[in-house]
Structures are given as C-alpha cells and as structure tokens.
C-alpha cells in the first residue's frame, strides 16, 4: 500500500484528464503529473484516496522523445500549478489532448471507437504559439503581499517573477514581486490585455474588485465587431479564440436567411451577433444569459440588432418556464465547465431545431451531454478541437448535433 510522500519507481501509461498519466503500483492506480506515456520515472506520492493516488514525477529515468525542458522555471513539481504540459513538446500536447477527448467520448459518451474514428477528432493549434497568449490573468496574493500563482490543488501561493503564458502586455505590468510591487490589502490582482489594445489592473479584496490602472470597461474586437464589456467580464482568454469559435459554429451550423436561432449561455452576445448576420434582419435570434454583467454588455453591444432578444435568466429556467419559445431552427450551446446537463439537452431536443452547435471547455462534461443527445435520438455529426489553452491540459471543442432522422 502506498504512503503519502513515498517515492516509487514506476512505468507511466496512457494520458488521463487533468494533465495526468495513469500508472499502477501493486494494482493501485496512480495519476502522475509531469510525466509522459511510456516513461520510467521516480514519482513522489502527493495524495492518497480510496482506490487511487496522485503523484509527481520527480526524476525521469527513461524519457519520452516528446519530453522537452519546460521554458518556465516555475513549471516544476511542487511549484506553480498553472501549466500542466510545459514538459511536453507542442505537437505532442495536441496529440495528448486528442487522446483525452477520444477517451472521454468512448468512456463517458458511450461512442464506439468506430464512431469516434469517423469524427476524425483532432486538436488544432491557434496562431501565436504556446507562450504569451493568455489575455486575462488572476494572480493570487500571499501573506507578504506578493502576487503569484497557486500550487496544483492547493491554496498556497507561489510568488513568481514572470508568467510566460501571459500576454506580453501583462508580463510588462508592474504587478509581480520582481517589479517591487506589493499588494498587502488584496487577496488577488486581476490583469487584462484585450484585442482592442486596452490593458487594466484591478485588486480584489473580499470579493470586490477595485481598478488600479486602466478603464473599468475594455474593448475587444471579434467577428467583425467591436465589443465593450467590463474588464472583469467573461471573454475568451486566447486572442484568436473568439474568431476561431465563431468561424467553427457558423461553418457547422450553416445558418440560412430567415432561420430562427437560440444562443444559450450567450454571454456578451458573440454568437448571437454572428448568427444574426447570417439569418438576416427579419429572423429572430434569442440570447439567454444569467450573469447580470454579461446581460448588460449583450444589450449594449447588440443594440443595433433589433431582432436579437436578450433574456436575463438561467438557461434551465428559461427553457423549463418557456421564456424561450419555439419553433427554432438553430441552437448554440456554450455552457460553463459543468456542461449543459441532461435537462437542458432534453429541452433543446424537444424544441426541434435542425442542428445544435455545442461549444465545450470540458471534454468530460461534453461527453456526458453527448450521451444524453444520443439517448434522445440525436447524433454527434461533427467535432472540432482547438488548443485555446497551450501548455495546460484544457481543450475547447465545437460539436455539431443533428437528429438521426436527418
């Protein structure tokens, strides 16, 4: 039986969700970080649970050809937990994420290997490379007032001098200890660098954000439009993400003039605006969003599109209480990491659209919803993967669902 902090020599197996690989010691499953499939490593046990353990690879005895030296000195066992895959060559990161998506679709989505093969699942890189892409970074602050990032699965702050995946404009900000900055009264420092050229810094104390520099509202540019939203509001963190996702959704749905559409979990209105541009000025587009800041931003940003209705409500509530009424031709689902869930999927299916585009940031939640669609007589007709979060284990998916009768 393994013990915490024990070091064991093991051979690493397949990748698993969460930035781990799977290994076994005396029949016990061990999820190992900082490793690659096929490697022989010395791993230090960090957590023990009923039925499995977690560990960090602290010594590499036989390295994978896909192993590289992490560009960031903090991307080491026991240090910053922000990046999961800095030890993996960029091309191998894409393959890693593809394997995770495939595994989730078969294990949780209950698709066959043949069905997954037919989808041709791959994960594509976005422009700009694996560093310098993150346009929104929230730094935690330690007891000494130093900004940094958290250890993996911990509340312990690791003070850092630079975050290499942060946007260059964020890296240049005098926020981190190397600049001499201290934040004795803050619990976090939030930084933003937008596609519109805005840069802002705010401190967070007891959940309340206070602007330090820059504007409280920022400008983003995507889908041929300018977007104004709160600096703390949600927006995709990769500069190329918004345009990439809009292009994928439009390509998969192929909206036609006059078709009606729902944009569920619509945020500031990115997909609603894109759909409105395709279905035309006489077609109805309904956006549903529950976050007050996002609702206000959507109403402001879509004011020039009178046929777009913004409904302030939880998606589950709006559908169950028929605040969003059919018939509807097209649906975009862009739920939070927990997924849309069975109730929402069933209500969407019941509305009878000809196609649903599902934008997902968690393969496991997406796969569970795939299962619900399949049970309801629909099929996952196409799937695209995008590496919106290089150097991390996260991946974005855009799936097309259609009724089996089509």
DRENDO-1510 file (C-alpha; in Angstrom, 1 decimal, always signed):
<recs>
REC; n; res; u; v; w
REC; 1; UNK; +0.0; +0.0; +0.0 .
REC; 2; UNK; +1.4; +3.4; -1.0 .
REC; 3; UNK; +2.0; +6.1; +1.6 .
REC; 4; UNK; +2.0; +9.9; +1.1 .
REC; 5; UNK; +5.4; +11.5; +0.3 .
REC; 6; UNK; +6.6; +8.0; -0.5 .
REC; 7; UNK; +8.8; +7.8; -3.7 .
REC; 8; UNK; +8.2; +4.9; -6.0 .
REC; 9; UNK; +9.7; +3.8; -9.4 .
REC; 10; UNK; +7.0; +3.2; -12.0 .
REC; 11; UNK; +6.3; +3.0; -15.7 .
REC; 12; UNK; +3.9; +5.6; -17.0 .
REC; 13; UNK; +0.8; +4.6; -19.0 .
REC; 14; UNK; -1.8; +6.4; -21.0 .
REC; 15; UNK; -2.8; +10.1; -20.6 .
REC; 16; UNK; -5.8; +10.9; -18.4 .
REC; 17; UNK; -8.0; +14.0; -17.9 .
REC; 18; UNK; -6.5; +16.6; -15.6 .
REC; 19; UNK; -2.9; +16.7; -17.0 .
REC; 20; UNK; -2.1; +13.3; -15.6 .
REC; 21; UNK; -0.9; +10.0; -16.9 .
REC; 22; UNK; -2.0; +6.7; -15.5 .
REC; 23; UNK; +0.3; +4.3; -13.8 .
REC; 24; UNK; -0.1; +1.3; -11.4 .
REC; 25; UNK; +1.8; +0.2; -8.4 .
REC; 26; UNK; +0.8; -3.2; -6.9 .
REC; 27; UNK; -2.5; -2.9; -8.7 .
REC; 28; UNK; -3.2; +0.5; -7.3 .
REC; 29; UNK; -4.0; +3.3; -9.8 .
REC; 30; UNK; -1.6; +6.3; -9.6 .
REC; 31; UNK; -2.3; +9.6; -11.5 .
REC; 32; UNK; +1.1; +11.1; -12.3 .
REC; 33; UNK; +1.8; +14.7; -13.2 .
REC; 34; UNK; +4.9; +15.9; -15.0 .
REC; 35; UNK; +5.2; +12.6; -16.9 .
REC; 36; UNK; +4.7; +11.3; -20.4 .
REC; 37; UNK; +3.3; +7.9; -21.6 .
REC; 38; UNK; +6.0; +5.2; -21.8 .
REC; 39; UNK; +8.4; +6.9; -19.4 .
REC; 40; UNK; +10.1; +5.3; -16.5 .
REC; 41; UNK; +10.1; +7.7; -13.5 .
REC; 42; UNK; +10.5; +8.1; -9.8 .
REC; 43; UNK; +7.3; +9.6; -8.6 .
REC; 44; UNK; +6.5; +11.2; -5.2 .
REC; 45; UNK; +3.1; +10.4; -3.8 .
REC; 46; UNK; +1.2; +13.6; -3.0 .
REC; 47; UNK; -2.3; +12.4; -2.2 .
REC; 48; UNK; -3.9; +9.2; -1.2 .
REC; 49; UNK; -7.6; +8.4; -1.9 .
REC; 50; UNK; -9.7; +5.3; -1.8 .
REC; 51; UNK; -8.9; +3.4; -4.9 .
REC; 52; UNK; -6.2; +5.7; -6.3 .
REC; 53; UNK; -3.3; +8.0; -5.5 .
REC; 54; UNK; -1.8; +11.2; -7.0 .
REC; 55; UNK; +1.9; +11.7; -7.6 .
REC; 56; UNK; +4.5; +14.0; -9.2 .
REC; 57; UNK; +7.3; +12.6; -11.4 .
REC; 58; UNK; +10.4; +14.0; -9.6 .
REC; 59; UNK; +13.1; +12.0; -11.5 .
REC; 60; UNK; +13.0; +10.8; -15.1 .
REC; 61; UNK; +14.8; +7.5; -15.6 .
REC; 62; UNK; +13.8; +6.9; -19.2 .
REC; 63; UNK; +12.5; +9.9; -21.0 .
REC; 64; UNK; +9.9; +10.0; -23.8 .
REC; 65; UNK; +11.1; +11.5; -27.1 .
REC; 66; UNK; +8.3; +14.0; -26.7 .
REC; 67; UNK; +9.8; +15.4; -23.5 .
REC; 68; UNK; +11.3; +18.9; -23.5 .
REC; 69; UNK; +12.8; +21.2; -20.9 .
REC; 70; UNK; +9.9; +23.5; -19.6 .
REC; 71; UNK; +10.6; +27.1; -20.7 .
REC; 72; UNK; +9.3; +28.3; -17.4 .
REC; 73; UNK; +11.4; +27.7; -14.2 .
REC; 74; UNK; +8.2; +27.5; -12.1 .
REC; 75; UNK; +6.7; +24.6; -14.1 .
REC; 76; UNK; +8.2; +22.0; -11.8 .
REC; 77; UNK; +6.8; +19.6; -9.3 .
REC; 78; UNK; +5.7; +21.4; -6.1 .
REC; 79; UNK; +5.8; +24.8; -7.7 .
REC; 80; UNK; +3.3; +26.7; -9.8 .
REC; 81; UNK; +0.3; +24.7; -10.8 .
REC; 82; UNK; -0.8; +26.9; -13.7 .
REC; 83; UNK; +0.6; +24.9; -16.5 .
REC; 84; UNK; +0.3; +21.1; -16.8 .
REC; 85; UNK; +2.2; +20.3; -20.0 .
REC; 86; UNK; +5.2; +22.6; -20.3 .
REC; 87; UNK; +7.4; +19.4; -20.3 .
REC; 88; UNK; +5.6; +18.2; -23.4 .
REC; 89; UNK; +6.6; +19.2; -27.0 .
REC; 90; UNK; +3.9; +21.4; -28.6 .
REC; 91; UNK; +2.9; +18.8; -31.3 .
REC; 92; UNK; +2.7; +16.1; -28.6 .
REC; 93; UNK; +0.5; +18.4; -26.5 .
REC; 94; UNK; -2.1; +18.4; -29.3 .
REC; 95; UNK; -1.9; +14.6; -29.5 .
REC; 96; UNK; -2.2; +14.4; -25.7 .
REC; 97; UNK; -5.4; +16.4; -25.8 .
REC; 98; UNK; -6.8; +14.5; -28.7 .
REC; 99; UNK; -6.3; +11.2; -26.8 .
REC; 100; UNK; -8.1; +12.7; -23.8 .
REC; 101; UNK; -11.1; +13.7; -26.0 .
REC; 102; UNK; -11.3; +10.3; -27.6 .
REC; 103; UNK; -11.1; +8.6; -24.2 .
REC; 104; UNK; -13.9; +10.7; -22.8 .
REC; 105; UNK; -16.2; +10.2; -25.8 .
REC; 106; UNK; -15.8; +6.4; -25.6 .
REC; 107; UNK; -15.9; +6.0; -21.8 .
REC; 108; UNK; -18.5; +8.7; -20.8 .
REC; 109; UNK; -20.1; +9.4; -24.2 .
REC; 110; UNK; -20.5; +5.7; -24.9 .
REC; 111; UNK; -19.5; +6.2; -28.5 .
REC; 112; UNK; -17.7; +3.3; -30.2 .
REC; 113; UNK; -14.2; +3.5; -31.4 .
REC; 114; UNK; -15.5; +3.4; -35.0 .
REC; 115; UNK; -17.9; +6.3; -34.3 .
REC; 116; UNK; -15.0; +8.4; -32.8 .
REC; 117; UNK; -12.8; +7.4; -35.7 .
REC; 118; UNK; -15.5; +8.6; -38.2 .
REC; 119; UNK; -15.4; +12.0; -36.5 .
REC; 120; UNK; -11.7; +12.4; -37.3 .
REC; 121; UNK; -11.1; +14.0; -33.9 .
REC; 122; UNK; -8.0; +16.2; -33.8 .
REC; 123; UNK; -7.0; +19.3; -31.8 .
REC; 124; UNK; -5.7; +22.2; -33.8 .
REC; 125; UNK; -3.2; +24.9; -32.6 .
REC; 126; UNK; -4.2; +28.6; -32.8 .
REC; 127; UNK; -2.0; +31.3; -34.2 .
REC; 128; UNK; +0.7; +32.8; -31.9 .
REC; 129; UNK; +2.5; +29.8; -30.5 .
REC; 130; UNK; +2.3; +28.2; -27.0 .
REC; 131; UNK; +3.6; +31.3; -25.0 .
REC; 132; UNK; +2.3; +34.8; -24.5 .
REC; 133; UNK; -1.3; +34.1; -25.3 .
REC; 134; UNK; -3.2; +34.5; -22.0 .
REC; 135; UNK; -5.0; +37.8; -22.1 .
REC; 136; UNK; -6.6; +37.5; -18.6 .
REC; 137; UNK; -4.5; +36.5; -15.6 .
REC; 138; UNK; -5.7; +36.5; -12.0 .
REC; 139; UNK; -2.7; +36.4; -9.6 .
REC; 140; UNK; -3.2; +35.3; -6.0 .
REC; 141; UNK; -1.5; +37.3; -3.2 .
REC; 142; UNK; +0.3; +35.7; -0.3 .
REC; 143; UNK; +0.5; +36.9; +3.3 .
REC; 144; UNK; +3.6; +39.0; +2.5 .
REC; 145; UNK; +1.6; +40.9; -0.2 .
REC; 146; UNK; +3.4; +39.2; -3.1 .
REC; 147; UNK; +1.5; +38.3; -6.3 .
REC; 148; UNK; +1.9; +34.8; -7.7 .
REC; 149; UNK; +0.1; +31.7; -8.8 .
REC; 150; UNK; -1.2; +28.7; -6.9 .
REC; 151; UNK; +0.4; +25.3; -6.5 .
REC; 152; UNK; -1.5; +22.4; -8.1 .
REC; 153; UNK; -4.6; +21.5; -6.0 .
REC; 154; UNK; -3.5; +23.9; -3.2 .
REC; 155; UNK; -4.2; +27.4; -1.8 .
REC; 156; UNK; -0.5; +28.0; -1.4 .
REC; 157; UNK; +0.7; +31.0; -3.4 .
REC; 158; UNK; +4.0; +30.6; -5.4 .
REC; 159; UNK; +5.5; +34.2; -5.9 .
REC; 160; UNK; +6.8; +34.4; -9.4 .
REC; 161; UNK; +8.8; +37.0; -11.4 .
REC; 162; UNK; +7.1; +36.3; -14.8 .
REC; 163; UNK; +4.3; +34.2; -16.2 .
REC; 164; UNK; +5.4; +33.1; -19.7 .
REC; 165; UNK; +1.9; +32.2; -21.0 .
REC; 166; UNK; +0.6; +35.7; -20.1 .
REC; 167; UNK; +0.1; +38.2; -22.8 .
REC; 168; UNK; +3.3; +40.3; -23.3 .
REC; 169; UNK; +1.4; +43.4; -22.2 .
REC; 170; UNK; +0.5; +41.6; -19.0 .
REC; 171; UNK; +4.1; +40.4; -18.5 .
REC; 172; UNK; +5.2; +44.1; -18.7 .
REC; 173; UNK; +2.9; +45.2; -15.9 .
REC; 174; UNK; +4.5; +46.2; -12.6 .
REC; 175; UNK; +2.5; +43.6; -10.7 .
REC; 176; UNK; +4.8; +40.8; -9.7 .
REC; 177; UNK; +7.5; +40.8; -6.9 .
REC; 178; UNK; +10.3; +41.3; -9.4 .
REC; 179; UNK; +9.0; +44.8; -10.1 .
REC; 180; UNK; +9.0; +45.6; -6.4 .
REC; 181; UNK; +5.2; +45.5; -6.3 .
REC; 182; UNK; +3.4; +44.5; -3.1 .
REC; 183; UNK; -0.3; +44.2; -2.5 .
REC; 184; UNK; -0.8; +44.0; +1.3 .
REC; 185; UNK; -4.5; +44.6; +1.3 .
REC; 186; UNK; -5.5; +42.5; -1.7 .
REC; 187; UNK; -6.4; +38.8; -2.0 .
REC; 188; UNK; -5.9; +38.8; -5.8 .
REC; 189; UNK; -4.7; +41.0; -8.6 .
REC; 190; UNK; -6.6; +40.8; -11.9 .
REC; 191; UNK; -4.9; +41.8; -15.2 .
REC; 192; UNK; -6.4; +42.2; -18.7 .
REC; 193; UNK; -4.9; +42.9; -22.1 .
REC; 194; UNK; -7.5; +43.0; -24.9 .
REC; 195; UNK; -7.6; +42.6; -28.6 .
REC; 196; UNK; -8.7; +46.2; -28.7 .
REC; 197; UNK; -5.4; +47.3; -27.1 .
REC; 198; UNK; -6.7; +48.0; -23.6 .
REC; 199; UNK; -4.7; +47.0; -20.5 .
REC; 200; UNK; -6.1; +47.1; -17.0 .
REC; 201; UNK; -5.2; +46.1; -13.5 .
REC; 202; UNK; -7.6; +45.6; -10.5 .
REC; 203; UNK; -7.2; +44.4; -7.0 .
REC; 204; UNK; -9.7; +42.1; -5.4 .
REC; 205; UNK; -10.5; +42.3; -1.6 .
REC; 206; UNK; -13.3; +40.4; +0.0 .
REC; 207; UNK; -14.6; +39.6; -3.5 .
REC; 208; UNK; -14.8; +43.3; -4.5 .
REC; 209; UNK; -12.7; +44.5; -7.5 .
REC; 210; UNK; -11.1; +47.9; -7.4 .
REC; 211; UNK; -9.5; +49.4; -10.5 .
REC; 212; UNK; -5.8; +50.2; -10.1 .
REC; 213; UNK; -4.9; +51.2; -13.7 .
REC; 214; UNK; -6.8; +51.3; -17.0 .
REC; 215; UNK; -10.5; +51.5; -17.5 .
REC; 216; UNK; -13.3; +49.5; -15.8 .
REC; 217; UNK; -14.6; +48.8; -19.3 .
REC; 218; UNK; -12.5; +47.4; -22.1 .
REC; 219; UNK; -12.8; +46.9; -25.9 .
REC; 220; UNK; -12.5; +43.6; -27.7 .
REC; 221; UNK; -12.5; +43.1; -31.4 .
REC; 222; UNK; -14.0; +39.9; -32.8 .
REC; 223; UNK; -16.4; +38.6; -35.5 .
REC; 224; UNK; -16.1; +41.9; -37.4 .
REC; 225; UNK; -17.4; +44.0; -34.5 .
REC; 226; UNK; -16.2; +46.0; -31.5 .
REC; 227; UNK; -17.3; +44.8; -28.1 .
REC; 228; UNK; -17.4; +46.8; -24.9 .
REC; 229; UNK; -17.6; +44.9; -21.7 .
REC; 230; UNK; -16.4; +45.2; -18.0 .
REC; 231; UNK; -12.8; +44.5; -17.5 .
REC; 232; UNK; -13.8; +41.7; -15.1 .
REC; 233; UNK; -16.4; +40.3; -17.5 .
REC; 234; UNK; -16.0; +37.0; -19.3 .
REC; 235; UNK; -14.2; +36.9; -22.6 .
REC; 236; UNK; -12.1; +34.1; -24.2 .
REC; 237; UNK; -8.6; +34.4; -22.9 .
REC; 238; UNK; -6.8; +33.5; -26.1 .
REC; 239; UNK; -6.7; +36.5; -28.5 .
REC; 240; UNK; -7.6; +34.2; -31.5 .
REC; 241; UNK; -10.3; +32.2; -29.7 .
REC; 242; UNK; -13.4; +34.3; -30.3 .
REC; 243; UNK; -12.9; +34.5; -34.1 .
REC; 244; UNK; -11.9; +30.8; -34.2 .
REC; 245; UNK; -15.0; +29.6; -32.4 .
REC; 246; UNK; -17.4; +31.9; -34.3 .
REC; 247; UNK; -16.0; +30.6; -37.6 .
REC; 248; UNK; -16.4; +27.0; -36.4 .
REC; 249; UNK; -20.0; +27.5; -35.2 .
REC; 250; UNK; -21.1; +29.2; -38.4 .
REC; 251; UNK; -19.4; +26.6; -40.6 .
REC; 252; UNK; -21.0; +23.7; -38.8 .
REC; 253; UNK; -24.5; +25.2; -38.5 .
REC; 254; UNK; -24.5; +26.8; -42.0 .
REC; 255; UNK; -27.3; +29.3; -41.0 .
REC; 256; UNK; -29.7; +30.2; -43.7 .
REC; 257; UNK; -31.6; +33.5; -44.3 .
REC; 258; UNK; -34.8; +33.6; -42.3 .
REC; 259; UNK; -33.9; +30.9; -39.8 .
REC; 260; UNK; -34.5; +31.4; -36.1 .
REC; 261; UNK; -31.8; +30.8; -33.5 .
REC; 262; UNK; -31.2; +30.5; -29.8 .
REC; 263; UNK; -27.8; +31.4; -28.3 .
REC; 264; UNK; -27.9; +29.8; -24.9 .
REC; 265; UNK; -25.4; +30.8; -22.2 .
REC; 266; UNK; -24.9; +33.7; -24.6 .
REC; 267; UNK; -22.5; +36.0; -22.6 .
REC; 268; UNK; -21.9; +39.3; -24.2 .
REC; 269; UNK; -23.5; +38.2; -27.5 .
REC; 270; UNK; -20.7; +36.9; -29.6 .
REC; 271; UNK; -22.5; +34.0; -31.2 .
REC; 272; UNK; -25.9; +35.9; -31.3 .
REC; 273; UNK; -24.3; +38.7; -33.4 .
REC; 274; UNK; -22.7; +36.2; -35.8 .
REC; 275; UNK; -26.0; +34.3; -36.2 .
REC; 276; UNK; -27.9; +37.5; -36.8 .
REC; 277; UNK; -25.5; +38.4; -39.5 .
REC; 278; UNK; -26.3; +35.2; -41.3 .
REC; 279; UNK; -30.0; +34.7; -40.8 .
REC; 280; UNK; -30.8; +38.3; -41.8 .
REC; 281; UNK; -32.7; +41.3; -40.3 .
REC; 282; UNK; -36.1; +39.6; -40.4 .
REC; 283; UNK; -35.1; +36.5; -38.5 .
REC; 284; UNK; -35.4; +36.1; -34.7 .
REC; 285; UNK; -32.3; +35.4; -32.5 .
REC; 286; UNK; -32.8; +34.9; -28.8 .
REC; 287; UNK; -29.9; +35.1; -26.3 .
REC; 288; UNK; -30.2; +33.7; -22.8 .
REC; 289; UNK; -27.7; +34.6; -20.1 .
REC; 290; UNK; -27.9; +34.8; -16.3 .
REC; 291; UNK; -24.9; +36.9; -15.3 .
REC; 292; UNK; -26.0; +40.5; -14.8 .
REC; 293; UNK; -22.8; +42.0; -16.2 .
REC; 294; UNK; -23.0; +39.9; -19.4 .
REC; 295; UNK; -26.7; +40.7; -19.9 .
REC; 296; UNK; -25.9; +44.4; -19.7 .
REC; 297; UNK; -23.0; +44.0; -22.1 .
REC; 298; UNK; -25.1; +42.0; -24.5 .
REC; 299; UNK; -27.9; +44.6; -24.6 .
REC; 300; UNK; -25.4; +47.3; -25.2 .
REC; 301; UNK; -23.4; +45.5; -27.8 .
REC; 302; UNK; -26.3; +44.2; -29.7 .
REC; 303; UNK; -28.4; +47.3; -29.7 .
REC; 304; UNK; -28.0; +47.7; -33.4 .
REC; 305; UNK; -29.7; +44.3; -34.0 .
REC; 306; UNK; -33.3; +44.8; -33.1 .
REC; 307; UNK; -34.3; +41.2; -33.9 .
REC; 308; UNK; -32.0; +39.9; -31.2 .
REC; 309; UNK; -33.8; +39.5; -27.9 .
REC; 310; UNK; -31.7; +39.2; -24.7 .
REC; 311; UNK; -33.4; +37.1; -22.0 .
REC; 312; UNK; -31.9; +37.6; -18.5 .
REC; 313; UNK; -32.4; +34.1; -16.9 .
REC; 314; UNK; -30.7; +30.8; -16.2 .
REC; 315; UNK; -30.9; +28.7; -19.3 .
REC; 316; UNK; -32.6; +25.8; -17.3 .
REC; 317; UNK; -35.3; +28.2; -16.0 .
REC; 318; UNK; -35.8; +29.9; -19.3 .
REC; 319; UNK; -36.4; +26.6; -21.1 .
REC; 320; UNK; -38.5; +25.0; -18.4 .
REC; 321; UNK; -40.8; +28.0; -18.0 .
REC; 322; UNK; -40.9; +28.6; -21.7 .
REC; 323; UNK; -39.5; +32.1; -21.6 .
REC; 324; UNK; -37.7; +31.0; -24.8 .
REC; 325; UNK; -40.3; +29.7; -27.2 .
REC; 326; UNK; -40.1; +27.8; -30.5 .
REC; 327; UNK; -40.1; +26.9; -33.2 .
REC; 328; UNK; -36.4; +27.3; -33.6 .
REC; 329; UNK; -34.1; +26.2; -36.4 .
REC; 330; UNK; -30.6; +26.5; -34.8 .
REC; 331; UNK; -29.2; +26.4; -31.3 .
REC; 332; UNK; -25.8; +27.4; -29.9 .
REC; 333; UNK; -24.9; +25.9; -26.5 .
REC; 334; UNK; -21.9; +27.4; -24.8 .
REC; 335; UNK; -22.3; +26.2; -21.2 .
REC; 336; UNK; -19.9; +26.6; -18.3 .
REC; 337; UNK; -17.4; +23.9; -17.5 .
REC; 338; UNK; -20.0; +21.7; -15.8 .
REC; 339; UNK; -21.8; +21.3; -19.2 .
REC; 340; UNK; -25.4; +21.9; -20.3 .
REC; 341; UNK; -26.8; +18.9; -18.4 .
REC; 342; UNK; -29.5; +16.4; -19.2 .
REC; 343; UNK; -32.4; +18.7; -18.5 .
REC; 344; UNK; -31.2; +21.4; -20.9 .
REC; 345; UNK; -30.3; +18.9; -23.6 .
REC; 346; UNK; -33.7; +17.3; -23.4 .
REC; 347; UNK; -35.5; +20.7; -23.6 .
REC; 348; UNK; -33.4; +21.7; -26.6 .
REC; 349; UNK; -34.1; +18.5; -28.4 .
REC; 350; UNK; -37.8; +18.9; -27.6 .
REC; 351; UNK; -37.8; +22.3; -29.4 .
REC; 352; UNK; -37.0; +20.5; -32.6 .
REC; 353; UNK; -34.1; +22.5; -34.1 .
REC; 354; UNK; -32.4; +21.1; -37.3 .
REC; 355; UNK; -29.0; +21.5; -35.7 .
REC; 356; UNK; -27.2; +22.3; -32.5 .
REC; 357; UNK; -23.6; +23.7; -32.2 .
REC; 358; UNK; -22.1; +22.9; -28.8 .
REC; 359; UNK; -19.1; +24.8; -27.6 .
REC; 360; UNK; -17.4; +23.0; -24.7 .
REC; 361; UNK; -14.4; +23.7; -22.5 .
REC; 362; UNK; -14.5; +20.4; -20.6 .
REC; 363; UNK; -14.4; +17.0; -22.6 .
REC; 364; UNK; -15.9; +15.1; -19.7 .
REC; 365; UNK; -19.0; +17.3; -19.3 .
REC; 366; UNK; -19.3; +17.4; -23.1 .
REC; 367; UNK; -19.1; +13.6; -23.4 .
REC; 368; UNK; -21.9; +13.2; -20.8 .
REC; 369; UNK; -24.1; +15.5; -22.8 .
REC; 370; UNK; -23.2; +13.5; -26.0 .
REC; 371; UNK; -24.7; +10.5; -24.2 .
REC; 372; UNK; -27.9; +12.5; -23.5 .
REC; 373; UNK; -28.2; +13.6; -27.1 .
REC; 374; UNK; -27.6; +10.1; -28.3 .
REC; 375; UNK; -30.3; +8.7; -26.0 .
REC; 376; UNK; -32.7; +11.3; -27.3 .
REC; 377; UNK; -32.2; +10.1; -30.9 .
REC; 378; UNK; -29.6; +12.6; -32.0 .
REC; 379; UNK; -26.0; +12.1; -33.2 .
REC; 380; UNK; -22.7; +13.9; -32.9 .
REC; 381; UNK; -22.3; +14.6; -36.6 .
REC; 382; UNK; -19.0; +16.6; -36.4 .
REC; 383; UNK; -16.4; +17.6; -33.9 .
REC; 384; UNK; -13.5; +20.0; -33.9 .
REC; 385; UNK; -10.9; +20.6; -31.2 .
REC; 386; UNK; -8.9; +23.7; -30.6 .
REC; 387; UNK; -5.9; +24.4; -28.4 .
REC; 388; UNK; -7.2; +27.6; -26.8 .
REC; 389; UNK; -5.0; +26.9; -23.7 .
REC; 390; UNK; -1.5; +25.9; -24.8 .
REC; 391; UNK; +0.8; +24.5; -22.1 .
REC; 392; UNK; -2.3; +23.5; -20.0 .
REC; 393; UNK; -4.4; +20.3; -20.0 .
REC; 394; UNK; -7.5; +22.3; -21.2 .
REC; 395; UNK; -9.0; +22.0; -24.6 .
REC; 396; UNK; -12.0; +23.6; -26.4 .
REC; 397; UNK; -14.5; +21.6; -28.5 .
REC; 398; UNK; -17.1; +22.5; -31.0 .
REC; 399; UNK; -19.6; +19.8; -31.8 .
REC; 400; UNK; -22.5; +19.6; -34.3 .
REC; 401; UNK; -25.5; +17.6; -33.2 .
REC; 402; UNK; -28.3; +16.6; -35.6 .
REC; 403; UNK; -31.4; +14.4; -35.3 .
REC; 404; UNK; -30.8; +10.9; -36.5 .
REC; 405; UNK; -33.7; +11.3; -39.0 .
REC; 406; UNK; -31.6; +13.9; -40.9 .
</recs>
